[in-house]
């Protein structure tokens, strides 16, 4: 298979830059890495300047992911670096997000309660647990050098990826005073799905277990962007059962479904213990109540970019007190803003903070 090259990638390869292949256990990363390895050999790039790197996401990964990634690195003949977010795995990040969101809601720093999950617009699973862990590790290992970070993404995968460049110089966050910097290289950007599977078949490359079970993609066992098919496959897998129950419990306690229009617990009805099924029903009922309360709040007072835009009237402030009281009680939260006057004082304080920030 042909790989994509542009002047920046060619120059780095010719200079013998260190090259790191990100492996996830998925089909694209291993297939594209395999083809790129052959191309690099043909271009005379030294093998001892290449490594594989994997971001371990913890409990959200398929149980077999570590072994699959190790097998992938071995098939490429590369040493494997495994990195992890120091502050905890993705599930811990979701738990902490809801904890902080609840604290902010109690402090009237948000108008609506914030759920735990990442989303298409807020993919901290990619930024905080992959990019912000992998790239600093490469800069640490290769001080003062330009590094090619190989990522196996394809334009065919989605509309968002259709404009993916062959290479991209990463921004200031991944540049160092000693000259260290990162260029992300996407050698398989023009590949079609059939080419990916052909490369895997031709070289007997190891891929994640979910494909054989019927999944179209491989990554997190349960992804907030996954299709119904892929979520169902993951839910049916016995190895994911403990994780599944934990996430359903989070749905029940938070009153937020895993995806905006889909509860994981609904996909797992046949597998849930009776007590967890009851908790889920209670959480879903509370979710409906919460949404109704939030919809009834004065719409013109919804915060924009984290700030209120105007003062509420006394009647609006009283409506906020009454609506919030029910949601706070659902989550055993306490707030100092228990009267219309206190809510109005809080809005005035937030508006003053906003104006000070804007003037700074």
KEKE-3310 file (N, C-alpha, C; in steps of 0.2 Angstrom, whole numbers, plus 5000, padded with zeros to 4 digits):
npx = (5004:5002:5010:5006:5015:5023:5032:5037:5036:5044:5057:5059:5061:5072:5081:5083:5074:5067:5054:5038:5025:5009:4999:4984:4977:4967:4962:4966:4978:4987:4988:4992:5004:5011:5013:5019:5031:5038:5040:5048:5059:5063:5067:5078:5078:5084:5080:5082:5078:5065:5049:5035:5020:5008:4993:4987:4971:4965:4951:4941:4946:4945:4947:4957:4966:4979:4987:4985:4990:5003:5007:5005:5016:5026:5025:5028:5041:5046:5051:5040:5032:5022:5010:5002:4988:4992:4983:4973:4962:4951:4938:4939:4941:4928:4920:4926:4923:4909:4908:4915:4906:4894:4898:4900:4887:4880:4886:4880:4887:4885:4871:4863:4864:4879:4883:4892:4899:4910:4910:4905:4909:4917:4929:4938:4943:4952:4960:4965:4969:4976:4983:4989:4997:5004:5012:5020:5028:5036:5043:5051:5058:5066:5075:5076:5074:5066:5051:5043:5026:5016:5000:4986:4975:4961:4955:4943:4935:4926:4916:4922:4936:4939:4946:4959:4976:4992:5003:5006:5012:5013:5006:5011:5011:5017:5030:5047:5059:5072:5072:5065:5051:5035:5029:5015:5011:5002:5002:4993:4982:4974:4970:4958:4945:4945:4958:4965:4961:4966:4980:4981:4977:4987:4998:4996:4992:4989:4974:4961:4949:4936:4932:4930:4919:4909:4910:4912:4922:4936:4942:4939:4930:4917:4911:4907:4904:4901:4893:4876:4877:4890:4891:4881:4888:4899:4892:4887:4898:4906:4918:4917:4908:4909:4914:4903:4892:4897:4897:4883:4878:4884:4876:4864:4865:4870:4860:4861:4861:4872:4875:4868:4855:4854:4853:4865:4861:4849:4853:4858:4848:4845:4856:4858:4859:4846:4844:4852:4845:4834:4839:4843:4830:4825:4835:4832:4819:4821:4830:4821:4813:4822:4826:4813:4812:4823:4820:4809:4814:4818:4822:4830:4840:4850:4867:4880:4895:4899:4894:4882:4870:4862:4853:4842:4824:4815:4804:4809:4821:4816:4809:4820:4826:4817:4816:4830:4831:4824:4832:4845:4841:4839:4852:4858:4864:4870:4867:4871:4863:4848:4837:4827:4833:4846:4850:4849:4859:4870:4870:4873:4886:4893:4891:4898:4911:4912:4912:4924:4933:4932:4936:4950)
npy = (4994:5011:5025:5041:5056:5072:5087:5091:5079:5071:5078:5076:5063:5060:5067:5058:5058:5054:5043:5039:5027:5028:5016:5008:4996:4995:4993:5002:5009:4999:4993:5004:5008:4996:4997:5009:5006:4998:5007:5016:5009:5007:5020:5022:5025:5024:5010:5009:5021:5022:5019:5011:5018:5018:5024:5020:5019:5014:5007:5008:5003:4988:4973:4965:4974:4978:4967:4965:4977:4975:4964:4969:4979:4970:4963:4973:4974:4983:4993:4995:5009:5013:5024:5033:5043:5053:5058:5048:5036:5036:5033:5038:5051:5055:5053:5062:5074:5074:5076:5088:5096:5095:5102:5115:5118:5118:5129:5139:5142:5137:5136:5125:5108:5099:5084:5069:5064:5063:5071:5074:5087:5089:5081:5075:5063:5060:5072:5074:5061:5055:5063:5073:5066:5057:5065:5074:5064:5059:5071:5072:5060:5062:5074:5091:5087:5086:5077:5064:5060:5047:5044:5034:5039:5041:5049:5045:5041:5050:5065:5075:5072:5073:5083:5081:5084:5078:5080:5089:5102:5102:5113:5127:5121:5109:5112:5115:5125:5120:5116:5105:5098:5093:5084:5079:5065:5058:5045:5036:5043:5043:5031:5017:5008:4994:4993:4994:4982:4973:4974:4970:4957:4952:4952:4946:4953:4958:4962:4971:4962:4965:4966:4954:4950:4958:4972:4988:4997:5000:5004:5013:5002:5006:5019:5036:5041:5030:5018:5011:4998:4995:4998:4988:4976:4977:4978:4965:4957:4946:4950:4963:4966:4970:4983:4988:4987:4997:5009:5010:5011:5024:5031:5030:5036:5049:5054:5056:5050:5039:5042:5056:5052:5039:5026:5017:5007:5003:4995:4985:4978:4964:4959:4966:4966:4964:4974:4985:4987:4992:5004:5011:5013:5022:5032:5036:5041:5052:5059:5063:5071:5081:5087:5092:5102:5110:5115:5123:5133:5151:5155:5165:5168:5159:5154:5160:5155:5152:5162:5172:5183:5193:5201:5192:5195:5198:5188:5179:5175:5168:5157:5151:5147:5138:5128:5123:5118:5106:5098:5099:5092:5079:5075:5076:5088:5103:5121:5138:5147:5150:5158:5170:5183:5180:5173:5183:5191:5183:5182:5195:5196:5187:5193:5205:5199:5194:5206:5212:5203:5204:5217:5217)
npz = (5000:4997:5005:5012:5009:5013:5010:5023:5031:5023:5024:5038:5039:5031:5038:5049:5060:5076:5076:5081:5083:5086:5094:5096:5096:5087:5070:5060:5065:5067:5054:5045:5052:5049:5035:5034:5040:5031:5021:5027:5029:5016:5013:5020:5033:5050:5059:5073:5077:5079:5088:5096:5103:5116:5123:5138:5143:5154:5164:5154:5143:5132:5139:5133:5127:5131:5128:5115:5109:5113:5106:5093:5093:5093:5081:5073:5076:5085:5100:5114:5121:5135:5141:5154:5160:5174:5183:5184:5176:5162:5166:5179:5176:5171:5183:5191:5184:5185:5199:5201:5193:5200:5212:5207:5202:5214:5219:5211:5200:5188:5177:5174:5179:5176:5167:5168:5156:5142:5126:5108:5106:5116:5119:5129:5132:5121:5120:5134:5139:5129:5118:5127:5135:5128:5118:5127:5133:5122:5119:5131:5130:5119:5119:5113:5099:5083:5081:5073:5075:5073:5067:5065:5056:5045:5030:5025:5036:5042:5041:5048:5047:5034:5030:5034:5036:5028:5036:5051:5060:5078:5090:5102:5114:5113:5110:5113:5123:5120:5107:5104:5096:5089:5075:5068:5059:5046:5038:5032:5027:5015:5013:5010:5017:5013:5010:5022:5028:5019:5021:5034:5033:5024:5031:5043:5054:5072:5079:5088:5099:5097:5083:5078:5085:5079:5079:5072:5074:5085:5101:5115:5126:5128:5120:5120:5107:5100:5089:5089:5086:5090:5103:5108:5105:5114:5126:5126:5128:5140:5146:5148:5157:5171:5170:5162:5172:5181:5174:5171:5183:5186:5177:5183:5195:5192:5184:5170:5154:5145:5132:5123:5118:5122:5134:5142:5151:5146:5135:5141:5148:5150:5157:5169:5187:5198:5208:5202:5190:5196:5202:5190:5184:5193:5192:5178:5179:5187:5179:5169:5177:5181:5168:5164:5175:5172:5159:5162:5169:5169:5153:5147:5156:5155:5157:5147:5139:5152:5160:5168:5159:5162:5176:5186:5188:5204:5204:5195:5201:5212:5206:5201:5213:5218:5208:5207:5220:5220:5211:5218:5229:5224:5222:5234:5238:5245:5246:5247:5242:5245:5244:5235:5236:5239:5228:5218:5223:5221:5206:5203:5208:5200:5187:5189:5191:5178:5170:5175:5171:5157:5155:5159)
capx = (5000:5006:5009:5006:5021:5023:5039:5039:5037:5050:5063:5061:5063:5078:5086:5083:5071:5064:5047:5034:5019:5003:4995:4978:4974:4963:4964:4970:4984:4992:4989:4996:5011:5015:5015:5024:5038:5041:5042:5054:5065:5065:5070:5084:5077:5086:5075:5083:5075:5057:5046:5028:5018:5001:4990:4983:4965:4962:4946:4937:4948:4944:4952:4963:4969:4986:4990:4984:4995:5010:5007:5006:5022:5031:5024:5032:5048:5047:5050:5034:5031:5015:5009:4995:4987:4994:4977:4968:4960:4945:4932:4940:4940:4921:4918:4928:4919:4902:4909:4916:4900:4890:4900:4899:4880:4878:4888:4877:4892:4882:4864:4861:4868:4883:4884:4899:4902:4913:4905:4909:4912:4922:4932:4944:4946:4957:4965:4969:4972:4980:4988:4992:5001:5009:5017:5025:5033:5040:5048:5055:5063:5070:5075:5079:5073:5060:5049:5037:5021:5012:4993:4983:4968:4960:4950:4937:4932:4921:4917:4927:4943:4940:4951:4965:4983:4997:5007:5004:5016:5009:5007:5016:5011:5022:5037:5051:5065:5078:5071:5060:5044:5031:5025:5010:5011:4996:5003:4987:4976:4970:4968:4951:4944:4947:4966:4967:4960:4970:4986:4981:4977:4993:5004:4994:4993:4985:4969:4957:4944:4929:4930:4927:4912:4904:4911:4915:4928:4939:4945:4936:4925:4911:4913:4901:4902:4900:4886:4872:4879:4896:4889:4878:4893:4903:4888:4886:4905:4907:4924:4916:4902:4910:4914:4896:4888:4899:4894:4876:4878:4885:4870:4858:4867:4870:4853:4863:4863:4879:4875:4863:4849:4854:4856:4869:4857:4844:4856:4860:4843:4846:4862:4859:4857:4839:4845:4855:4840:4829:4842:4842:4824:4825:4839:4829:4814:4824:4832:4815:4811:4827:4825:4807:4813:4828:4816:4804:4818:4818:4827:4834:4845:4855:4873:4884:4902:4900:4893:4875:4870:4858:4850:4835:4819:4813:4800:4813:4825:4812:4808:4827:4827:4812:4818:4836:4830:4822:4838:4850:4839:4841:4860:4861:4869:4868:4869:4870:4858:4842:4832:4827:4838:4853:4851:4850:4866:4875:4870:4876:4893:4895:4891:4903:4917:4912:4914:4931:4937:4932:4940:4957)
capy = (5000:5018:5030:5048:5060:5079:5090:5091:5072:5068:5081:5074:5056:5061:5069:5053:5060:5049:5042:5035:5025:5027:5010:5008:4989:4996:4991:5007:5010:4993:4992:5010:5007:4991:4999:5015:5003:4996:5013:5019:5004:5008:5027:5022:5028:5019:5007:5011:5028:5021:5016:5011:5021:5017:5027:5016:5022:5010:5002:5009:4999:4981:4969:4962:4979:4978:4961:4966:4982:4972:4959:4974:4982:4965:4962:4978:4974:4990:4993:4998:5013:5013:5030:5034:5050:5053:5059:5043:5034:5039:5032:5042:5058:5056:5053:5069:5079:5075:5079:5096:5099:5096:5107:5121:5119:5120:5136:5143:5144:5134:5137:5118:5103:5096:5077:5066:5061:5067:5072:5076:5094:5090:5074:5075:5057:5061:5077:5073:5055:5053:5068:5077:5061:5054:5070:5076:5059:5059:5076:5070:5055:5064:5081:5095:5085:5086:5070:5062:5056:5044:5043:5030:5041:5041:5054:5041:5039:5054:5072:5079:5070:5073:5088:5080:5085:5073:5081:5095:5104:5104:5120:5129:5116:5103:5114:5116:5130:5117:5115:5100:5099:5087:5085:5073:5062:5053:5041:5032:5047:5042:5024:5015:5002:4988:4993:4992:4975:4969:4975:4966:4950:4950:4952:4943:4958:4957:4968:4970:4957:4967:4966:4947:4950:4962:4979:4992:5001:4998:5009:5011:4997:5010:5026:5041:5042:5024:5017:5007:4991:4994:4998:4982:4971:4978:4976:4957:4954:4945:4953:4970:4966:4974:4990:4990:4989:5003:5014:5010:5014:5031:5034:5030:5041:5056:5055:5058:5044:5039:5046:5060:5049:5032:5024:5010:5002:5000:4990:4979:4976:4957:4957:4969:4963:4967:4981:4990:4989:4997:5010:5014:5016:5028:5038:5039:5045:5058:5063:5066:5077:5086:5090:5096:5108:5115:5118:5128:5139:5157:5154:5171:5168:5153:5156:5160:5155:5151:5168:5175:5189:5199:5200:5190:5198:5194:5182:5174:5172:5163:5151:5147:5144:5132:5123:5121:5115:5099:5095:5098:5086:5073:5073:5077:5094:5109:5127:5144:5151:5147:5163:5175:5188:5177:5171:5189:5193:5179:5184:5202:5195:5184:5198:5209:5196:5194:5213:5213:5199:5207:5224:5215)
capz = (5000:4996:5011:5010:5011:5011:5011:5030:5033:5020:5027:5045:5038:5028:5044:5054:5065:5079:5074:5086:5080:5091:5093:5100:5096:5082:5063:5056:5068:5065:5047:5043:5054:5045:5028:5035:5042:5025:5017:5030:5028:5009:5012:5023:5040:5054:5064:5080:5079:5079:5093:5096:5110:5118:5129:5142:5146:5160:5164:5149:5137:5132:5144:5129:5123:5132:5125:5108:5108:5114:5100:5087:5093:5092:5074:5069:5078:5089:5107:5116:5127:5138:5145:5157:5163:5181:5188:5184:5170:5159:5171:5185:5174:5171:5190:5194:5180:5188:5206:5200:5190:5205:5216:5203:5202:5221:5220:5206:5195:5182:5177:5173:5181:5171:5167:5168:5151:5137:5120:5102:5107:5122:5119:5133:5131:5116:5122:5141:5140:5124:5116:5132:5138:5123:5116:5132:5134:5117:5120:5136:5128:5113:5120:5108:5093:5080:5082:5069:5079:5067:5069:5060:5054:5037:5028:5024:5042:5044:5038:5051:5046:5027:5028:5038:5032:5028:5042:5055:5066:5084:5093:5107:5120:5112:5108:5119:5122:5118:5100:5104:5093:5087:5069:5068:5052:5044:5032:5029:5027:5009:5013:5010:5022:5010:5010:5029:5030:5015:5024:5040:5030:5020:5036:5049:5060:5077:5079:5094:5099:5095:5076:5077:5088:5075:5079:5066:5077:5091:5105:5121:5125:5128:5118:5119:5100:5097:5086:5093:5085:5093:5110:5109:5105:5120:5132:5126:5130:5147:5149:5149:5162:5177:5168:5160:5178:5184:5170:5172:5190:5185:5174:5188:5201:5189:5180:5164:5150:5143:5126:5123:5117:5123:5140:5142:5154:5141:5131:5145:5153:5151:5161:5175:5193:5199:5211:5198:5186:5199:5202:5183:5183:5197:5189:5172:5181:5190:5173:5166:5181:5180:5162:5165:5179:5169:5154:5165:5171:5164:5147:5146:5161:5154:5156:5140:5141:5159:5164:5167:5155:5165:5182:5186:5192:5210:5202:5191:5206:5216:5201:5201:5220:5219:5203:5210:5227:5219:5208:5223:5234:5220:5222:5241:5238:5249:5243:5251:5239:5246:5244:5229:5237:5239:5221:5215:5225:5217:5200:5203:5209:5194:5182:5191:5189:5171:5168:5177:5167:5151:5155:5160)
cpx = (5004:5005:5009:5012:5021:5030:5041:5040:5044:5057:5064:5063:5070:5083:5086:5080:5068:5056:5043:5027:5014:4999:4989:4975:4969:4966:4968:4977:4989:4993:4993:5003:5015:5017:5020:5031:5041:5044:5048:5060:5068:5069:5076:5084:5079:5081:5076:5081:5067:5055:5039:5026:5011:4999:4985:4977:4962:4956:4941:4940:4945:4949:4958:4967:4977:4990:4990:4989:5002:5012:5009:5013:5027:5031:5028:5039:5050:5046:5043:5034:5024:5015:5002:4994:4988:4988:4972:4966:4953:4939:4933:4939:4932:4918:4920:4924:4912:4903:4910:4910:4895:4891:4899:4891:4878:4880:4885:4882:4890:4874:4860:4866:4872:4884:4891:4903:4905:4908:4909:4912:4917:4925:4939:4947:4952:4962:4969:4972:4976:4985:4992:4997:5006:5014:5022:5030:5038:5045:5053:5060:5068:5071:5079:5078:5066:5057:5043:5032:5016:5005:4990:4976:4967:4954:4943:4932:4926:4922:4922:4934:4944:4945:4958:4971:4987:5001:5005:5009:5012:5011:5012:5016:5015:5028:5041:5057:5071:5078:5067:5054:5042:5028:5021:5010:5005:4997:4998:4981:4971:4968:4960:4951:4946:4955:4968:4966:4964:4977:4986:4981:4984:4999:5002:4994:4988:4980:4964:4951:4937:4927:4927:4920:4907:4905:4914:4922:4930:4943:4943:4931:4918:4913:4907:4899:4901:4893:4882:4875:4886:4895:4886:4883:4897:4899:4887:4893:4906:4913:4923:4911:4903:4910:4907:4892:4890:4897:4887:4874:4879:4879:4865:4859:4867:4864:4855:4864:4869:4880:4868:4856:4849:4857:4859:4864:4852:4846:4858:4855:4843:4851:4862:4856:4850:4840:4848:4849:4835:4832:4842:4836:4823:4829:4835:4823:4816:4827:4826:4813:4816:4826:4819:4808:4818:4824:4811:4808:4818:4824:4832:4840:4850:4862:4876:4891:4903:4898:4885:4875:4866:4856:4843:4830:4818:4809:4804:4818:4822:4811:4815:4828:4823:4814:4825:4835:4828:4828:4843:4848:4840:4848:4863:4866:4866:4871:4867:4864:4851:4836:4832:4833:4845:4855:4853:4857:4871:4876:4874:4884:4896:4896:4896:4910:4918:4915:4921:4935:4938:4936:4948:4961)
cpy = (5006:5022:5037:5052:5067:5081:5089:5084:5069:5071:5078:5066:5056:5063:5064:5054:5054:5049:5037:5034:5024:5021:5010:5001:4989:4994:4996:5009:5005:4993:4998:5010:5002:4993:5005:5012:5001:5002:5016:5015:5006:5015:5027:5024:5022:5016:5008:5018:5028:5017:5016:5014:5020:5021:5023:5020:5019:5006:5003:5005:4992:4978:4966:4967:4979:4973:4962:4971:4979:4968:4964:4977:4976:4963:4967:4978:4980:4989:4997:5002:5014:5019:5030:5041:5049:5054:5054:5042:5038:5039:5037:5049:5059:5057:5060:5074:5080:5078:5086:5099:5100:5101:5114:5123:5121:5127:5141:5146:5141:5135:5130:5114:5100:5088:5075:5065:5066:5067:5073:5082:5094:5083:5074:5068:5057:5066:5075:5067:5052:5058:5071:5072:5058:5059:5072:5070:5058:5065:5075:5065:5057:5072:5085:5092:5086:5078:5069:5058:5053:5042:5040:5033:5042:5046:5051:5040:5043:5061:5076:5078:5070:5078:5087:5080:5079:5074:5088:5096:5106:5110:5121:5124:5111:5106:5116:5121:5126:5115:5109:5102:5093:5089:5078:5071:5057:5050:5038:5036:5046:5035:5023:5009:4996:4987:4991:4985:4970:4969:4970:4958:4947:4949:4949:4947:4957:4963:4966:4965:4959:4966:4959:4946:4954:4969:4982:4995:4998:5003:5008:5006:5000:5017:5030:5042:5036:5023:5012:5000:4990:4994:4991:4976:4971:4976:4968:4954:4952:4949:4960:4971:4970:4981:4992:4992:4995:5009:5015:5013:5022:5035:5035:5036:5048:5058:5058:5051:5045:5043:5050:5057:5042:5031:5017:5005:4999:4995:4984:4976:4968:4955:4961:4966:4967:4974:4986:4992:4994:5004:5014:5017:5022:5034:5040:5043:5052:5062:5066:5072:5083:5090:5095:5103:5113:5118:5123:5134:5145:5156:5159:5172:5163:5156:5156:5160:5155:5157:5170:5182:5195:5197:5197:5195:5194:5187:5177:5171:5167:5157:5147:5144:5137:5126:5119:5116:5107:5095:5094:5092:5080:5070:5075:5083:5099:5115:5133:5148:5149:5152:5167:5180:5186:5175:5178:5192:5189:5181:5191:5201:5192:5189:5203:5206:5195:5201:5214:5209:5202:5214:5222:5215)
cpz = (5000:5003:5008:5013:5009:5012:5019:5033:5030:5023:5034:5044:5036:5034:5049:5060:5069:5077:5079:5083:5086:5089:5098:5101:5090:5075:5060:5059:5066:5058:5044:5045:5050:5038:5029:5036:5036:5021:5020:5029:5021:5008:5017:5030:5045:5059:5071:5082:5079:5085:5092:5103:5110:5124:5132:5145:5152:5159:5158:5143:5137:5136:5140:5126:5125:5128:5117:5105:5108:5108:5093:5087:5091:5084:5070:5071:5081:5096:5109:5122:5129:5142:5148:5160:5171:5185:5187:5177:5167:5163:5177:5183:5173:5178:5192:5190:5184:5195:5206:5198:5196:5210:5213:5203:5209:5222:5215:5201:5188:5183:5177:5176:5175:5172:5167:5162:5146:5131:5114:5102:5112:5123:5123:5134:5126:5118:5129:5142:5135:5122:5121:5136:5134:5121:5121:5133:5129:5117:5126:5134:5123:5114:5114:5100:5090:5079:5077:5074:5074:5070:5064:5058:5047:5036:5027:5030:5043:5041:5041:5049:5038:5026:5032:5034:5032:5034:5045:5060:5072:5087:5099:5113:5119:5108:5114:5118:5119:5110:5099:5101:5090:5080:5069:5060:5051:5038:5028:5028:5021:5009:5013:5015:5020:5011:5017:5030:5025:5018:5030:5038:5028:5025:5042:5055:5065:5078:5085:5093:5096:5088:5075:5080:5084:5075:5073:5068:5083:5094:5112:5121:5125:5126:5118:5112:5097:5094:5090:5092:5090:5101:5112:5110:5111:5126:5132:5129:5137:5150:5151:5155:5168:5175:5166:5166:5181:5180:5170:5178:5190:5182:5179:5193:5198:5186:5173:5160:5147:5136:5126:5123:5118:5130:5139:5145:5150:5137:5135:5150:5155:5156:5168:5181:5194:5203:5207:5193:5189:5200:5195:5182:5187:5194:5182:5174:5184:5184:5170:5170:5181:5174:5162:5169:5175:5163:5156:5168:5166:5159:5146:5151:5160:5153:5149:5142:5148:5163:5163:5163:5157:5172:5182:5190:5199:5209:5199:5196:5210:5212:5201:5208:5220:5214:5205:5216:5225:5216:5213:5228:5230:5222:5229:5241:5242:5245:5248:5248:5239:5246:5237:5230:5237:5232:5217:5217:5221:5210:5199:5204:5203:5188:5183:5189:5182:5168:5169:5172:5160:5150:5156:5154)
residu = (UNK:UNK:UNK:UNK:UNK:UNK:UNK:UNK:UNK:UNK:UNK:UNK:UNK:UNK:UNK:UNK:UNK:UNK:UNK:UNK:UNK:UNK:UNK:UNK:UNK:UNK:UNK:UNK:UNK:UNK:UNK:UNK:UNK:UNK:UNK:UNK:UNK:UNK:UNK:UNK:UNK:UNK:UNK:UNK:UNK:UNK:UNK:UNK:UNK:UNK:UNK:UNK:UNK:UNK:UNK:UNK:UNK:UNK:UNK:UNK:UNK:UNK:UNK:UNK:UNK:UNK:UNK:UNK:UNK:UNK:UNK:UNK:UNK:UNK:UNK:UNK:UNK:UNK:UNK:UNK:UNK:UNK:UNK:UNK:UNK:UNK:UNK:UNK:UNK:UNK:UNK:UNK:UNK:UNK:UNK:UNK:UNK:UNK:UNK:UNK:UNK:UNK:UNK:UNK:UNK:UNK:UNK:UNK:UNK:UNK:UNK:UNK:UNK:UNK:UNK:UNK:UNK:UNK:UNK:UNK:UNK:UNK:UNK:UNK:UNK:UNK:UNK:UNK:UNK:UNK:UNK:UNK:UNK:UNK:UNK:UNK:UNK:UNK:UNK:UNK:UNK:UNK:UNK:UNK:UNK:UNK:UNK:UNK:UNK:UNK:UNK:UNK:UNK:UNK:UNK:UNK:UNK:UNK:UNK:UNK:UNK:UNK:UNK:UNK:UNK:UNK:UNK:UNK:UNK:UNK:UNK:UNK:UNK:UNK:UNK:UNK:UNK:UNK:UNK:UNK:UNK:UNK:UNK:UNK:UNK:UNK:UNK:UNK:UNK:UNK:UNK:UNK:UNK:UNK:UNK:UNK:UNK:UNK:UNK:UNK:UNK:UNK:UNK:UNK:UNK:UNK:UNK:UNK:UNK:UNK:UNK:UNK:UNK:UNK:UNK:UNK:UNK:UNK:UNK:UNK:UNK:UNK:UNK:UNK:UNK:UNK:UNK:UNK:UNK:UNK:UNK:UNK:UNK:UNK:UNK:UNK:UNK:UNK:UNK:UNK:UNK:UNK:UNK:UNK:UNK:UNK:UNK:UNK:UNK:UNK:UNK:UNK:UNK:UNK:UNK:UNK:UNK:UNK:UNK:UNK:UNK:UNK:UNK:UNK:UNK:UNK:UNK:UNK:UNK:UNK:UNK:UNK:UNK:UNK:UNK:UNK:UNK:UNK:UNK:UNK:UNK:UNK:UNK:UNK:UNK:UNK:UNK:UNK:UNK:UNK:UNK:UNK:UNK:UNK:UNK:UNK:UNK:UNK:UNK:UNK:UNK:UNK:UNK:UNK:UNK:UNK:UNK:UNK:UNK:UNK:UNK:UNK:UNK:UNK:UNK:UNK:UNK:UNK:UNK:UNK:UNK:UNK:UNK:UNK:UNK:UNK:UNK:UNK:UNK:UNK:UNK:UNK:UNK:UNK:UNK:UNK:UNK:UNK:UNK:UNK:UNK:UNK:UNK:UNK:UNK:UNK:UNK:UNK:UNK:UNK:UNK:UNK:UNK:UNK:UNK:UNK:UNK:UNK:UNK:UNK)
# end
